[in-house]
Amino acid sequence: MNAKFIGKKVNFVDYSLSEIGFICNFATNRKGL
């Protein structure tokens, strides 16, 4: 149960980081234009 919970937490962090990266890339691209 603990391992599953940790796995879920890691997935959530991974997802959040990719979301932040996407937003940062989007903002950078708009600045470039």
Backbone torsions as a table, in degrees:
resi	resn	phi	psi	omega
1	MET	NA	-43.3	-178.9
2	ASN	-63.3	-43.5	-178.8
3	ALA	-62.0	-40.3	179.4
4	LYS	-62.9	-42.7	-179.3
5	PHE	-63.1	-43.7	179.3
6	ILE	-63.8	-41.4	179.0
7	GLY	-60.1	-41.5	179.3
8	LYS	-63.7	-41.4	-179.2
9	LYS	-63.2	-42.9	-179.7
10	VAL	-63.3	-43.4	179.4
11	ASN	-60.5	-41.3	-178.9
12	PHE	-64.4	-44.0	179.0
13	VAL	-63.8	-43.4	179.4
14	ASP	-58.0	-45.6	-179.2
15	TYR	-64.2	-42.9	-179.8
16	SER	-62.6	-42.5	-178.8
17	LEU	-64.0	-41.7	-179.5
18	SER	-67.6	-34.5	177.2
19	GLU	-64.3	-45.9	-179.7
20	ILE	-63.0	-42.4	179.6
21	GLY	-61.9	-40.9	179.8
22	PHE	-63.0	-44.6	-179.5
23	ILE	-64.8	-41.9	179.8
24	CYS	-62.9	-44.1	179.5
25	ASN	-62.2	-42.3	-179.4
26	PHE	-61.4	-45.7	-179.7
27	ALA	-64.1	-41.6	-179.9
28	THR	-64.4	-42.3	-179.9
29	ASN	-62.9	-39.6	-179.6
30	ARG	-67.2	-37.8	178.2
31	LYS	-64.4	-39.1	-179.9
32	GLY	-60.8	-35.0	178.5
33	LEU	-78.1	NA	NA
